[in-house]
Amino acid sequence: MANKLEFRQFWQQVMALTSANMRSRYRNTIAGFLWVVLNPLIMYSVQSFVFRKFLKIEVPNYSLFLLCGLLPWIFVVMSIDMITPVLDSSRELLKSFNISPFVLALAQVFDNFINFLFAFFLVLIPTWGMSDLSFTGIFFIPLALIFLVSGVIGMCFLLSVMQIFFKDVRFITSFVINILFFMTPIFYPVEYVPAEYRFLISYNPIFAMIEPFRYCIYDYDFNVLVFKLFKSGVVSVSFVAIAIIFWKRKRNEFFIKL
């Protein structure tokens, strides 16, 4: 009974903080919740135009191809950027109230995830509707989303806890993300990467969680999709497991460091 009550209180705190984060983000803004759509939509439109017209990337239905990678990438990057410092900047809150650090990280991920879902499907539906691609893969999107958000939760919580111990984590992750953007096949196909360098793509955990969306939406192939989902699931579970192990080992020291 006690565990059930604690579980209920945990999710009540997560939902309350998620709601508070969403309200505070758009308070006193003219466009309000529209910024959820405008930010990724503008970035998506500009990159689609530049890469298609200026760089002459010859990919059929390029707008849909870019959508499958860019919007999930934005979700991952925004989550890392916002959640890595969240525990460090919430020291007084953690000291003053009986609240789990995981609640703060999880609420921020859910806030970003809701924004991502809204923008993703708002752009996806008309873009996909104008194409003649298979709709079979749509049934696998929920599974791809589960692996993506689970992996992001594990990765971001790990980074936010590490930030308490190592103040350089935030700057290192920002630097690494900027490099990974160009080394991750988001705006270009994997085939554009020379064969001798493709191993770098294989060891990119963020791309492993994003790639299933491309096979769900753009290039559906059941056998390939199942393998990509399996790989995404392994990466996701690995991030969660590493985060749990690190937290258990550093939990007592974490509260001393606050």
Residue frames relative to the residue before (quaternion, step in Angstrom):
aa qw qx qy qz dx dy dz
M 1.0000 0.0000 0.0000 0.0000 0.00 0.00 0.00
A 0.6521 0.5188 -0.3128 0.4558 3.56 1.00 -0.90
N 0.6527 0.5155 -0.3114 0.4596 3.58 0.99 -0.85
K 0.6374 0.5248 -0.3247 0.4615 3.57 1.04 -0.79
L 0.6495 0.5113 -0.3098 0.4698 3.58 1.03 -0.82
E 0.6496 0.5101 -0.3127 0.4691 3.59 0.97 -0.85
F 0.6354 0.5291 -0.3213 0.4617 3.58 1.02 -0.82
R 0.6577 0.5032 -0.3070 0.4689 3.57 0.97 -0.88
Q 0.6586 0.5043 -0.3082 0.4658 3.59 0.94 -0.88
F 0.6091 0.5636 -0.3407 0.4418 3.57 1.06 -0.80
W 0.7268 0.4271 -0.2489 0.4769 3.59 0.79 -1.00
Q 0.5842 0.5495 -0.3759 0.4642 3.59 1.14 -0.49
Q 0.6487 0.5050 -0.3091 0.4781 3.57 1.02 -0.81
V 0.6442 0.5245 -0.3202 0.4553 3.59 0.96 -0.87
M 0.6893 0.4807 -0.2824 0.4626 3.58 0.84 -0.98
A 0.6477 0.5195 -0.3195 0.4567 3.59 1.00 -0.83
L 0.6863 0.4719 -0.2838 0.4751 3.58 0.93 -0.87
T 0.6081 0.5455 -0.3478 0.4601 3.59 1.06 -0.71
S 0.6624 0.4988 -0.2904 0.4776 3.55 0.94 -0.94
A 0.6594 0.5064 -0.3063 0.4637 3.59 0.96 -0.87
N 0.6357 0.5319 -0.3267 0.4542 3.59 1.00 -0.80
M 0.6743 0.4976 -0.2940 0.4596 3.57 0.93 -0.90
R 0.6621 0.4983 -0.3133 0.4639 3.58 0.98 -0.81
S 0.6940 0.4839 -0.2892 0.4479 3.58 0.87 -0.92
R 0.6078 0.5829 -0.3553 0.4058 3.59 1.08 -0.69
Y 0.8061 0.2851 -0.1239 0.5035 3.60 0.91 -0.88
R 0.3920 0.7150 -0.4874 0.3124 3.57 1.27 0.21
N 0.8501 0.1312 -0.1375 0.4911 3.56 -1.06 0.89
T 0.5332 0.5738 -0.4447 0.4344 3.60 1.14 0.57
I 0.5492 -0.6371 0.4316 0.3258 3.57 -1.06 0.73
A 0.7522 0.3937 -0.2150 0.4827 3.58 0.82 -0.99
G 0.2580 -0.8053 0.5014 0.1830 3.58 1.22 -0.43
F 0.8556 -0.0789 0.0786 0.5055 3.55 -0.94 -0.97
L 0.5142 0.6533 -0.4177 0.3666 3.61 1.21 -0.32
W 0.5526 0.6091 -0.3972 0.4073 3.57 1.20 -0.47
V 0.5235 0.6247 -0.4056 0.4138 3.58 1.21 -0.46
V 0.7345 0.3980 -0.2074 0.5090 3.54 1.01 -0.89
L 0.6654 0.5571 -0.3155 0.3838 3.56 0.85 -0.99
N 0.6652 0.5310 -0.3178 0.4178 3.58 0.84 -0.95
P 0.7447 0.3672 -0.2523 0.4970 3.67 0.61 -0.97
L 0.6195 0.5607 -0.3515 0.4222 3.59 1.07 -0.68
I 0.6570 0.4975 -0.3064 0.4764 3.59 0.96 -0.87
M 0.6594 0.5035 -0.3050 0.4676 3.57 0.92 -0.92
Y 0.6505 0.5194 -0.3023 0.4644 3.56 0.99 -0.89
S 0.6771 0.5058 -0.2919 0.4478 3.59 0.90 -0.96
V 0.6689 0.5020 -0.2989 0.4595 3.57 0.92 -0.94
Q 0.6900 0.4711 -0.2917 0.4657 3.58 0.84 -0.94
S 0.6185 0.5435 -0.3442 0.4513 3.57 1.01 -0.75
F 0.6761 0.4911 -0.2866 0.4686 3.58 0.95 -0.90
V 0.6901 0.4957 -0.2854 0.4433 3.58 0.83 -1.03
F 0.7193 0.4498 -0.2695 0.4556 3.59 0.77 -0.99
R 0.6822 0.4820 -0.2913 0.4662 3.58 1.08 -0.67
K 0.7768 0.3686 -0.1790 0.4782 3.58 0.88 -0.99
F 0.7483 0.3984 -0.2231 0.4812 3.59 0.89 -0.91
L 0.7727 0.3385 -0.1781 0.5066 3.57 0.81 -1.01
K 0.3216 -0.8029 0.4566 0.2084 3.56 1.35 -0.08
I 0.1851 0.7722 -0.5775 0.1895 3.56 0.82 0.99
E 0.2240 -0.8158 0.5259 0.0876 3.55 -0.44 1.26
V 0.2698 0.7287 -0.5735 0.2594 3.55 0.06 1.36
P 0.4570 -0.6870 0.4824 0.2942 3.63 -0.71 0.97
N 0.8385 0.0542 -0.0712 0.5374 3.57 -1.01 0.86
Y 0.0285 0.8759 -0.4810 0.0252 3.55 0.95 0.96
S 0.6015 0.5801 -0.3686 0.4071 3.61 1.01 -0.72
L 0.6787 0.4648 -0.2829 0.4931 3.57 0.96 -0.86
F 0.6025 0.5615 -0.3425 0.4522 3.58 1.06 -0.76
L 0.6881 0.4798 -0.2755 0.4694 3.58 0.89 -0.98
L 0.6154 0.5772 -0.3391 0.4160 3.56 0.99 -0.85
C 0.6561 0.5528 -0.3088 0.4107 3.59 0.93 -0.94
G 0.7645 0.3533 -0.1998 0.5009 3.57 1.11 -0.58
L 0.6824 0.5442 -0.3029 0.3827 3.55 0.91 -0.93
L 0.7072 0.4651 -0.2952 0.4432 3.62 0.75 -0.94
P 0.6352 0.4813 -0.3519 0.4909 3.66 0.94 -0.64
W 0.6163 0.5445 -0.3413 0.4553 3.59 1.07 -0.74
I 0.6422 0.5197 -0.3216 0.4628 3.59 0.93 -0.88
F 0.6322 0.5325 -0.3260 0.4588 3.59 1.00 -0.83
V 0.6687 0.4982 -0.2993 0.4638 3.59 0.89 -0.93
V 0.6970 0.4849 -0.2766 0.4500 3.58 0.81 -1.03
M 0.6552 0.5005 -0.3163 0.4692 3.60 0.92 -0.85
S 0.6408 0.5232 -0.3251 0.4582 3.58 0.99 -0.79
I 0.6543 0.5032 -0.3117 0.4707 3.59 0.91 -0.89
D 0.6791 0.5108 -0.2870 0.4422 3.57 0.88 -0.99
M 0.7412 0.4237 -0.2290 0.4676 3.60 0.92 -0.87
I 0.7451 0.4382 -0.2293 0.4474 3.59 0.98 -0.80
T 0.5408 0.6328 -0.4119 0.3708 3.62 1.05 -0.55
P 0.7814 0.3130 -0.2071 0.4986 3.67 0.82 -0.80
V 0.4325 0.7583 -0.4387 0.2131 3.63 1.23 -0.17
L 0.6774 0.4681 -0.3067 0.4775 3.63 0.95 -0.73
D 0.6314 0.5389 -0.3234 0.4543 3.56 1.05 -0.78
S 0.7230 0.4227 -0.2384 0.4917 3.58 1.02 -0.80
S 0.6980 0.4340 -0.2657 0.5039 3.61 1.29 -0.13
R 0.1824 0.8302 -0.5087 0.1368 3.57 1.15 0.59
E 0.6893 0.4890 -0.2925 0.4475 3.58 0.82 -0.99
L 0.6273 0.5350 -0.3296 0.4600 3.57 1.05 -0.76
L 0.6843 0.4834 -0.2817 0.4677 3.58 0.92 -0.91
K 0.6629 0.4973 -0.2999 0.4726 3.58 1.11 -0.66
S 0.7386 0.4613 -0.2268 0.4362 3.56 1.00 -0.86
F 0.7958 0.2416 -0.1087 0.5445 3.59 1.07 -0.68
N 0.4937 -0.6427 0.5051 0.2967 3.52 -1.23 0.58
I 0.3318 0.7319 -0.5136 0.3006 3.53 0.30 1.30
S 0.4524 -0.7003 0.4868 0.2605 3.55 -0.92 0.91
P 0.5333 -0.6155 0.4670 0.3444 3.62 -0.99 0.73
F 0.6065 0.5759 -0.3479 0.4237 3.56 1.11 -0.69
V 0.5898 0.5772 -0.3608 0.4345 3.58 1.12 -0.66
L 0.6640 0.5113 -0.3054 0.4520 3.59 0.91 -0.92
A 0.6797 0.4805 -0.2888 0.4729 3.57 0.92 -0.91
L 0.6741 0.5104 -0.2970 0.4437 3.57 0.90 -0.94
A 0.6404 0.5302 -0.3245 0.4511 3.59 0.98 -0.82
Q 0.6643 0.4979 -0.3058 0.4661 3.58 1.01 -0.79
V 0.6250 0.5238 -0.3346 0.4722 3.58 1.06 -0.74
F 0.6639 0.5037 -0.3074 0.4594 3.59 0.91 -0.90
D 0.6029 0.5498 -0.3483 0.4614 3.58 1.06 -0.74
N 0.6940 0.4602 -0.2672 0.4850 3.58 0.85 -0.98
F 0.6476 0.5384 -0.3191 0.4347 3.57 1.01 -0.81
I 0.6337 0.5163 -0.3266 0.4745 3.59 1.00 -0.79
N 0.6456 0.5122 -0.3114 0.4732 3.57 0.97 -0.86
F 0.6516 0.5237 -0.3017 0.4584 3.57 0.97 -0.91
L 0.6575 0.5165 -0.3144 0.4496 3.60 0.87 -0.93
F 0.6572 0.5219 -0.3110 0.4460 3.55 0.90 -0.96
A 0.7047 0.4544 -0.2652 0.4759 3.58 0.83 -1.00
F 0.6426 0.5614 -0.3216 0.4105 3.58 0.94 -0.93
F 0.7492 0.3932 -0.2298 0.4808 3.58 0.74 -1.02
L 0.5927 0.5624 -0.3729 0.4397 3.59 1.13 -0.52
V 0.6984 0.4218 -0.2569 0.5180 3.57 1.08 -0.74
L 0.6531 0.5623 -0.3142 0.3982 3.58 0.98 -0.87
I 0.6650 0.5549 -0.3247 0.3799 3.58 0.78 -1.03
P 0.7296 0.3908 -0.2781 0.4875 3.67 0.70 -0.90
T 0.6304 0.5383 -0.3426 0.4421 3.61 1.04 -0.73
W 0.6802 0.4766 -0.2721 0.4858 3.55 0.97 -0.90
G 0.6326 0.5617 -0.3242 0.4233 3.55 1.07 -0.81
M 0.6893 0.4687 -0.2747 0.4793 3.58 1.15 -0.59
S 0.6337 0.5086 -0.3356 0.4766 3.58 1.28 0.02
D 0.3992 -0.7025 0.5325 0.2521 3.56 -1.29 0.19
L 0.3491 0.7627 -0.4724 0.2707 3.57 1.17 0.62
S 0.6446 -0.5346 0.3888 0.3841 3.56 -1.29 0.40
F 0.3144 -0.7524 0.5528 0.1719 3.55 -1.07 0.83
T 0.4073 0.7415 -0.4577 0.2733 3.60 1.26 -0.01
G 0.6588 0.5578 -0.3048 0.4025 3.56 0.98 -0.85
I 0.5087 0.6719 -0.4198 0.3368 3.58 1.21 -0.40
F 0.6272 0.5630 -0.3359 0.4205 3.59 1.11 -0.64
F 0.6771 0.4767 -0.2901 0.4797 3.59 1.23 -0.34
I 0.4495 0.7117 -0.4441 0.3068 3.60 1.25 -0.18
P 0.6349 0.5295 -0.3617 0.4309 3.68 0.85 -0.76
L 0.6501 0.5086 -0.3206 0.4648 3.60 1.00 -0.78
A 0.6380 0.5152 -0.3187 0.4753 3.57 1.02 -0.82
L 0.6440 0.5232 -0.3116 0.4630 3.58 1.05 -0.79
I 0.6378 0.5318 -0.3253 0.4523 3.59 0.98 -0.85
F 0.6754 0.4785 -0.2954 0.4771 3.58 0.89 -0.91
L 0.6436 0.5344 -0.3252 0.4409 3.59 0.98 -0.83
V 0.7238 0.4353 -0.2647 0.4653 3.58 0.70 -1.05
S 0.6227 0.5345 -0.3467 0.4543 3.62 1.05 -0.68
G 0.6642 0.5015 -0.2970 0.4681 3.56 0.96 -0.89
V 0.6472 0.5133 -0.3124 0.4692 3.57 1.01 -0.82
I 0.6190 0.5369 -0.3426 0.4595 3.60 1.00 -0.78
G 0.6880 0.4815 -0.2858 0.4616 3.58 0.83 -0.99
M 0.6774 0.5032 -0.2892 0.4520 3.57 0.87 -0.98
C 0.7093 0.4708 -0.2671 0.4516 3.58 0.83 -0.99
F 0.6381 0.5065 -0.3387 0.4707 3.60 1.00 -0.74
L 0.6193 0.5399 -0.3340 0.4621 3.57 1.02 -0.79
L 0.6884 0.4805 -0.2801 0.4656 3.59 0.86 -0.96
S 0.6589 0.5154 -0.3169 0.4469 3.60 0.98 -0.80
V 0.6462 0.4877 -0.3166 0.4942 3.60 1.08 -0.69
M 0.6410 0.5247 -0.3204 0.4595 3.59 0.99 -0.82
Q 0.5983 0.5871 -0.3508 0.4175 3.58 1.10 -0.71
I 0.6033 0.5581 -0.3540 0.4464 3.60 1.12 -0.62
F 0.7374 0.4095 -0.2154 0.4921 3.58 1.04 -0.79
F 0.7940 0.1575 -0.0552 0.5846 3.57 1.04 -0.79
K 0.3114 -0.8110 0.4692 0.1584 3.57 -0.22 1.29
D 0.6150 0.5713 -0.3477 0.4178 3.59 1.21 -0.31
V 0.4388 0.7325 -0.4456 0.2691 3.59 1.24 -0.30
R 0.6573 0.5325 -0.3173 0.4286 3.58 0.87 -0.94
F 0.6994 0.4644 -0.2705 0.4711 3.58 0.93 -0.89
I 0.6308 0.5324 -0.3289 0.4587 3.57 1.06 -0.75
T 0.6662 0.5005 -0.3100 0.4577 3.59 0.90 -0.91
S 0.6293 0.5301 -0.3352 0.4589 3.59 1.01 -0.77
F 0.6516 0.5137 -0.2984 0.4718 3.57 1.00 -0.87
V 0.6748 0.4989 -0.2875 0.4616 3.58 0.90 -0.96
I 0.6402 0.5338 -0.3222 0.4488 3.59 0.98 -0.86
N 0.6422 0.5254 -0.3261 0.4529 3.59 0.97 -0.82
I 0.6556 0.4887 -0.3061 0.4875 3.58 1.04 -0.74
L 0.6714 0.5264 -0.2975 0.4284 3.56 0.90 -0.96
F 0.5616 0.6163 -0.3960 0.3847 3.59 1.09 -0.62
F 0.7295 0.4084 -0.2348 0.4959 3.58 0.96 -0.86
M 0.6988 0.4574 -0.2667 0.4810 3.58 1.18 -0.50
T 0.6310 0.4998 -0.3294 0.4935 3.58 1.31 0.02
P 0.4163 -0.7315 0.4791 0.2494 3.64 -0.72 0.99
I 0.1426 0.7914 -0.5713 0.1640 3.53 0.35 1.30
F 0.8035 0.2297 -0.1069 0.5387 3.57 0.80 -1.03
Y 0.7338 0.2596 -0.2200 0.5880 3.58 1.28 0.23
P 0.5522 -0.6218 0.4335 0.3472 3.62 -1.12 0.55
V 0.6320 -0.5257 0.4106 0.3946 3.57 -1.24 0.45
E 0.6097 0.5909 -0.3429 0.4019 3.58 1.09 -0.73
Y 0.5912 0.5756 -0.3662 0.4303 3.60 1.21 -0.39
V 0.6161 0.5439 -0.3433 0.4547 3.59 1.22 -0.41
P 0.4899 -0.6593 0.4725 0.3195 3.63 -0.78 0.95
A 0.6313 -0.5920 0.3541 0.3545 3.56 -1.01 0.87
E 0.6791 0.5150 -0.3049 0.4250 3.59 0.96 -0.82
Y 0.7242 0.4106 -0.2464 0.4962 3.61 1.24 -0.29
R 0.4672 0.7166 -0.4293 0.2896 3.58 1.23 -0.07
F 0.5180 0.6274 -0.4249 0.3970 3.57 1.21 -0.29
L 0.5779 0.5808 -0.3718 0.4364 3.59 1.18 -0.54
I 0.6365 0.5142 -0.3177 0.4791 3.56 1.10 -0.72
S 0.6452 0.5495 -0.3151 0.4271 3.57 0.98 -0.87
Y 0.7450 0.3829 -0.2083 0.5049 3.58 1.11 -0.69
N 0.4870 0.6398 -0.4418 0.3978 3.58 1.23 0.37
P 0.2939 -0.8078 0.4795 0.1765 3.64 -0.19 1.21
I 0.6215 0.5393 -0.3537 0.4447 3.59 1.06 -0.65
F 0.6594 0.4961 -0.3123 0.4707 3.57 0.95 -0.84
A 0.6006 0.5704 -0.3573 0.4316 3.59 1.07 -0.68
M 0.7000 0.4477 -0.2695 0.4867 3.60 1.07 -0.69
I 0.6794 0.4881 -0.2786 0.4718 3.58 1.21 -0.51
E 0.6049 0.6390 -0.3454 0.3263 3.57 0.98 -0.89
P 0.6078 0.5710 -0.3866 0.3938 3.69 0.90 -0.67
F 0.5910 0.5809 -0.3755 0.4151 3.61 1.08 -0.62
R 0.6328 0.5412 -0.3329 0.4425 3.56 1.05 -0.74
Y 0.7123 0.4290 -0.2541 0.4940 3.58 1.04 -0.76
C 0.5871 0.5423 -0.3695 0.4740 3.59 1.24 -0.27
I 0.8092 0.3268 -0.1110 0.4755 3.53 0.92 -1.00
Y 0.8173 0.3209 -0.1357 0.4589 3.56 0.72 -1.07
D 0.8281 0.0993 0.0140 0.5516 3.57 0.76 -1.03
Y 0.0287 -0.8635 0.5036 0.0035 3.57 0.71 1.12
D 0.1698 0.7159 -0.6615 0.1450 3.50 -0.97 1.07
F 0.4452 -0.7509 0.4098 0.2647 3.58 -0.32 1.25
N 0.6991 0.4816 -0.2840 0.4458 3.59 0.76 -1.02
V 0.6640 0.4843 -0.2987 0.4850 3.56 0.96 -0.88
L 0.6474 0.5351 -0.3188 0.4392 3.58 0.95 -0.89
V 0.6364 0.5275 -0.3294 0.4564 3.59 0.95 -0.84
F 0.6569 0.4996 -0.3101 0.4720 3.59 0.97 -0.84
K 0.6684 0.4987 -0.3045 0.4602 3.59 0.93 -0.89
L 0.6371 0.5111 -0.3248 0.4769 3.60 1.05 -0.72
F 0.6268 0.5305 -0.3296 0.4660 3.58 1.03 -0.80
K 0.6603 0.5031 -0.2981 0.4711 3.57 0.94 -0.92
S 0.6406 0.5183 -0.3135 0.4720 3.57 1.00 -0.84
G 0.6508 0.5229 -0.3076 0.4565 3.57 1.00 -0.86
V 0.6404 0.5231 -0.3186 0.4634 3.58 1.00 -0.83
V 0.6575 0.5010 -0.3021 0.4747 3.58 0.95 -0.91
S 0.6501 0.5312 -0.3060 0.4490 3.57 0.95 -0.92
V 0.6773 0.4792 -0.2816 0.4820 3.58 0.85 -1.00
S 0.6292 0.5442 -0.3324 0.4444 3.59 1.02 -0.76
F 0.6487 0.5081 -0.3161 0.4703 3.59 0.94 -0.87
V 0.6634 0.5007 -0.3033 0.4661 3.58 0.91 -0.92
A 0.6660 0.5105 -0.3024 0.4522 3.60 0.91 -0.92
I 0.6579 0.5014 -0.3080 0.4700 3.59 0.93 -0.90
A 0.6427 0.5237 -0.3199 0.4587 3.59 0.99 -0.85
I 0.6618 0.5049 -0.3048 0.4627 3.60 0.93 -0.88
I 0.6618 0.5068 -0.3037 0.4615 3.59 0.91 -0.93
F 0.6663 0.4988 -0.3019 0.4648 3.58 0.90 -0.93
W 0.6533 0.5192 -0.3099 0.4556 3.58 0.97 -0.87
K 0.6677 0.5047 -0.3075 0.4527 3.59 0.88 -0.88
R 0.6838 0.4827 -0.2865 0.4661 3.57 1.01 -0.76
K 0.7816 0.3459 -0.1561 0.4951 3.57 1.04 -0.78
R 0.3688 0.7826 -0.4602 0.1995 3.61 1.26 -0.09
N 0.7019 0.4580 -0.2833 0.4662 3.61 0.73 -0.98
E 0.6671 0.4923 -0.2936 0.4758 3.55 0.96 -0.87
F 0.5711 0.6062 -0.3660 0.4151 3.58 1.14 -0.67
F 0.7220 0.4402 -0.2557 0.4686 3.58 0.79 -1.00
I 0.5953 0.5354 -0.3639 0.4760 3.59 1.20 -0.42
K 0.6739 0.5168 -0.2815 0.4466 3.57 1.04 -0.85
L 0.5456 0.6441 -0.4012 0.3556 3.60 1.14 -0.57
